[in-house]
Amino acid sequence: MTNNPDHILLFCGKRKSGKDYITDNLHKRLGEKSVIVKLSGPIKSHWAKSFNLDMNQLLSDGEYKEKYRLEMIKWGEDKRREDNGYFCKAAIEMYNAFLPSKKIWIISDVRRKTDIKWFKEVYGELCKTIRIKCNDDIRSQRGWKFTPGIDDCETECDLDDINEWDLEITNERGDLDDIIANIIRIIN
């Protein structure tokens, strides 16, 4: 394992809510003291290796990833049934070369209560939960289309009944500077 950071920011939100956009811009603003860790990284790495797919495109926010999403979800669910912290541990291991020098970990794709639970059990008060919200009309404008078996399953819905967040952000008006300022406030 690695040295503990000063802060771990656990981001969650629906598809096309702007998680990647916000976390990428937060990382740029924070610079070298931060790192983005994707819990989906180990899943996508497995798929890229097993099926000779482009890992960078699987990690991006585009149609390439969407072609494989349902199959990746099913494989990931099987792994989680064996060990619900599997992908949290695997992501930390996958990014371990970068983590010791980083004071702020940006976990960009928390999707389940078990993800939050694992981080809080392992890292405690270092963790801050951040929910990105966006209405369906805006998400549709960004390319989201309801997909049965994806948008109505655990990967998209498990955190819907949580009402206690360290920060809740509505990402609809394009006020990125305000959003980043609010995130930085909770870590200062």
RACOR-V973966 format. One record per residue. N is the residue number from 1. SS is DSSP state (A for helix, B for strand, O for the rest). Layout:
BEGIN
N/SS, N/SS
END
This chain:
BEGIN
1/O, 2/O, 3/O, 4/O, 5/O, 6/O, 7/B, 8/B, 9/B, 10/B, 11/B, 12/B, 13/B, 14/O, 15/O, 16/O, 17/O, 18/O, 19/A, 20/A, 21/A, 22/A, 23/A, 24/A, 25/A, 26/A, 27/A, 28/A, 29/A, 30/A, 31/A, 32/A, 33/A, 34/B, 35/B, 36/B, 37/B, 38/O, 39/O, 40/O, 41/A, 42/A, 43/A, 44/A, 45/A, 46/A, 47/A, 48/A, 49/A, 50/A, 51/A, 52/O, 53/O, 54/O, 55/A, 56/A, 57/A, 58/A, 59/A, 60/O, 61/O, 62/O, 63/A, 64/A, 65/A, 66/A, 67/A, 68/A, 69/A, 70/A, 71/A, 72/A, 73/A, 74/A, 75/A, 76/A, 77/A, 78/A, 79/A, 80/A, 81/A, 82/A, 83/O, 84/O, 85/O, 86/A, 87/A, 88/A, 89/A, 90/A, 91/A, 92/A, 93/A, 94/A, 95/O, 96/A, 97/A, 98/A, 99/A, 100/O, 101/O, 102/O, 103/O, 104/B, 105/B, 106/B, 107/B, 108/O, 109/O, 110/O, 111/O, 112/O, 113/A, 114/A, 115/A, 116/A, 117/A, 118/A, 119/A, 120/A, 121/A, 122/A, 123/A, 124/A, 125/A, 126/A, 127/B, 128/B, 129/B, 130/B, 131/B, 132/B, 133/B, 134/O, 135/O, 136/A, 137/A, 138/A, 139/A, 140/A, 141/A, 142/O, 143/O, 144/O, 145/O, 146/O, 147/O, 148/O, 149/O, 150/O, 151/O, 152/O, 153/O, 154/A, 155/A, 156/A, 157/A, 158/O, 159/O, 160/O, 161/O, 162/O, 163/O, 164/O, 165/O, 166/O, 167/B, 168/B, 169/B, 170/B, 171/O, 172/O, 173/O, 174/O, 175/O, 176/A, 177/A, 178/A, 179/A, 180/A, 181/A, 182/A, 183/A, 184/A, 185/A, 186/A, 187/A, 188/O
END
